[in-house]
């Protein structure tokens, strides 16, 4: 019986949370956040900064971090770390493709692309490309 009550309370809280999110993520606000975020990510490349977090991003954009979080989670369908990692991986792919990563080992490449450690880099790289960074780099060298 207790688990039924806690499940009901959880669902009520979740429904209430979604209603609150819907209140501040109006269609106009979604367009505004999307434009500002896209432009900032392209121009400033904050994903290259180690330790850059959602609060930093919100401060840089002048948008409350919880608005950004709701936008990234609900409209983009991912969490903040995945959002940042996809930019890091694309950046890394460009470095490799352009021959700008030839002088870096995997740890150096990870750090250069904004990752704090090689394991996170390898996991994210494989998630977005289907390959480990070392296999990707080797294939790029052959191509």
Buried (B, 14 or more C-beta within 10 A) or exposed (E): EEEEEEEEEEEEEEEEEEEEBEEEBEEEBBEBBEEBBEEBBEEEBBBBEEEBBBEEBBEEBEBEBBBBBBBBBEEBEEEBEBBBBBBBBBBBBEBBEEEEBEEBEBEEBBBBBBBEEBEBBBBBBBEBBEEBBEEBBEEBEEE
